[in-house]
Amino acid sequence: MFIKMASVALIIFAIIVNVLDGKILYIRVFFENDFLTHVGLFFLLYSVIFYAWGALRYNVVTLLLFGVGLEVAQILTPSRQFSLSDLSGNLVGVLIGLAVVRGVRYLHSLRAG
């Protein structure tokens, strides 16, 4: 239950950080580099969402659509703009999350087997 609530909180946090102007929030999530911030945030989102709900394939698609939605929402926000770099950071973060989760599952299967 806690993991599911944490994943919802992370999704809300991602929306706030990506749509609102960073100068208003005065925060940088992981790094000063925007690309690495997106990689880190979407890696964390993927990992937490997987452990909350499972289903590797659907989480990848859902988070990629979520990342596209965040970037499109920025077009509608006066102080923000659409960025392919941010979108690619989202993709890389999800793919790293997928690789880590699969790796951990594989190691667990070796240990159990």
C-alpha positions as CSV (number, residue, x, y, z in Angstrom):
1,M,0.0,0.0,0.0
2,F,2.8,2.4,0.9
3,I,4.6,1.7,-2.4
4,K,1.4,2.5,-4.4
5,M,0.9,5.8,-2.5
6,A,4.6,6.6,-3.1
7,S,4.2,6.0,-6.8
8,V,1.2,8.3,-7.0
9,A,3.1,11.0,-5.0
10,L,6.1,10.6,-7.5
11,I,3.7,11.1,-10.4
12,I,2.2,14.2,-8.9
13,F,5.7,15.5,-8.1
14,A,6.8,14.8,-11.7
15,I,3.9,16.8,-13.0
16,I,4.6,19.7,-10.7
17,V,8.3,19.8,-11.5
18,N,7.9,19.5,-15.3
19,V,5.0,21.9,-15.8
20,L,5.7,24.7,-13.3
21,D,8.7,26.9,-13.8
22,G,11.7,25.8,-11.9
23,K,12.4,29.3,-10.7
24,I,9.0,29.2,-8.9
25,L,9.8,25.9,-7.2
26,Y,13.6,26.6,-6.6
27,I,14.4,23.0,-6.9
28,R,16.5,20.7,-9.1
29,V,15.6,17.1,-8.6
30,F,18.8,15.1,-9.1
31,F,21.4,17.1,-11.0
32,E,21.8,20.6,-12.4
33,N,21.7,19.0,-15.9
34,D,18.1,18.8,-17.1
35,F,18.7,15.7,-19.2
36,L,20.0,13.8,-16.2
37,T,17.2,15.1,-14.0
38,H,14.7,13.5,-16.4
39,V,16.7,10.3,-16.6
40,G,16.8,10.1,-12.8
41,L,13.2,11.0,-12.2
42,F,11.8,8.5,-14.8
43,F,14.1,5.8,-13.6
44,L,12.7,6.3,-10.1
45,L,9.2,6.5,-11.4
46,Y,9.6,3.3,-13.4
47,S,11.1,1.4,-10.5
48,V,8.5,2.5,-7.9
49,I,5.6,1.9,-10.3
50,F,6.8,-1.5,-11.2
51,Y,7.1,-2.6,-7.6
52,A,3.7,-1.1,-6.9
53,W,1.8,-2.6,-9.8
54,G,4.0,-4.9,-11.8
55,A,3.5,-5.5,-15.6
56,L,6.8,-4.5,-17.2
57,R,5.5,-3.8,-20.7
58,Y,2.5,-1.7,-19.7
59,N,4.6,0.5,-17.4
60,V,7.0,1.3,-20.2
61,V,4.2,2.4,-22.5
62,T,2.4,4.3,-19.8
63,L,5.4,6.2,-18.6
64,L,6.5,7.1,-22.1
65,L,3.0,8.4,-22.8
66,F,3.2,10.3,-19.5
67,G,6.5,11.8,-20.5
68,V,5.1,12.9,-23.8
69,G,2.1,14.4,-22.1
70,L,4.3,16.4,-19.7
71,E,6.2,17.8,-22.6
72,V,3.0,18.7,-24.5
73,A,1.6,20.3,-21.4
74,Q,4.7,22.5,-21.3
75,I,3.7,23.9,-24.7
76,L,0.6,25.3,-23.0
77,T,2.5,26.8,-20.1
78,P,3.9,30.3,-20.8
79,S,7.2,29.9,-18.9
80,R,8.0,26.4,-20.2
81,Q,8.8,24.9,-23.6
82,F,8.7,21.5,-25.3
83,S,12.1,19.8,-25.3
84,L,13.3,16.8,-27.2
85,S,16.2,16.5,-24.8
86,D,13.8,16.2,-21.9
87,L,11.7,13.6,-23.8
88,S,14.8,11.6,-24.6
89,G,15.8,11.8,-20.9
90,N,12.4,10.4,-20.0
91,L,12.9,7.5,-22.4
92,V,16.5,6.7,-21.2
93,G,15.3,6.8,-17.6
94,V,12.5,4.3,-18.3
95,L,14.8,2.0,-20.3
96,I,17.4,2.1,-17.4
97,G,14.6,1.3,-15.0
98,L,13.4,-1.6,-17.2
99,A,17.0,-3.0,-17.4
100,V,17.5,-2.7,-13.7
101,V,14.2,-4.4,-12.8
102,R,14.8,-7.2,-15.3
103,G,18.3,-7.6,-14.0
104,V,17.1,-7.9,-10.4
105,R,14.3,-10.3,-11.4
106,Y,16.9,-12.4,-13.3
107,L,19.2,-12.5,-10.3
108,H,16.4,-13.5,-8.0
109,S,15.4,-16.4,-10.4
110,L,19.0,-17.6,-10.4
111,R,19.1,-17.5,-6.6
112,A,15.8,-19.3,-6.3
113,G,16.5,-21.8,-9.0
